[in-house]
Amino acid sequence: MYEVFYGLRSRPFGKSPDPAFLYASPGHAEALARLITAAEDRDLAVLTGAVGLGKTTLTRALVDGLAARFGGQAHVVLLVNPRVTSVELLDLLAERLGVTVAKSRSRVRLLDGILARLYDIHAGGGLALLIVDEAHLLPSRAVFEELRLLLNLTLDDMALLGLLLVGQEELRARLGKKDLRALAQRVGVAFHLEPFDRPEVARYVEHRLAVAGRVEPLFTEDAVDALHRVSDGVPRRINVLAQASLLVGFGLEAARIDAAIVDDVWNDLRSHLGAAFAGGR
């Protein structure tokens, strides 16, 4: 396939959120540093951004960073399906933390078990963090309120559980509503990701190619211009366009990817996927 043709060890623009390919743009680097600090302080953090800006990749990098520092004492619970009731939330948290609780669905029993487990983690020098992905989809005020109450689990003014809410821009709007004011006032770190500008697109492409084993330029300057223009600077869209461009370039036996290839790929994707690729400037 094209990996051998272009001197690559692996595919540089894969769809999975691989932290090894994380491009530390100024925004992403700042976000990661602030999220790590918030987790260590057991604070409430909020990470928002449009679809495809790298929020999930950042959370994976956060988990890896905490594991590197705390080893097996980093207890991270990731909730990827936020459409749960408040009791289901507690049940999942208890299960992931290794709490043995009878399936009574009793909120009091679940909280007692979670609190005891968090005490043990804290006493052992560990860290506990709950990450809620797609948090803008949390179904009710009751679930948000349960999350706020979890932040009240403390020992001598030290919170026992950190909380990270990750979501699209709607999450900011929900937290700004009056009925969630008590939770919003607990936010210690809030970061909103923005799309890449043209220089960042170039550095992003170069970085991912380098991680995959290619140091020599592969995309021409006009190809990078095209990638920026048609992707709106969104990393996920850059990945899709760049991956498809490499396949087309391989088929054409093109030594480098130019703007004509990128534009052809974009037009083809628009014709098949419609609105998903109709927003390029």
Secondary structure, 3 states (H helix, E strand, C coil): CHHHHCCCCCCCCCCCCCHHHCCCCHHHHHHHHHHHHHHHCCCEEEEECCCCCCHHHHHHHHHHHHHHHHHHHEEEEEECCCCCCHHHHHHHHHHHCCCCCCCCCCHHHHHHHHHHHHHHHHHCCCEEEEEECCHHHCCCHHHHHHHHHHCCCEECCEECCEEEEEECCHHHHHHCCHHHHHHHCCEEEEEECCCCCHHHHHHHHHHHHHHCCCCCCCECHHHHHHHHHHHCCCHHHHHHHHHHHHHHHHHHCCCCECHHHHHHHHHHHHHHHHHHHCCCC
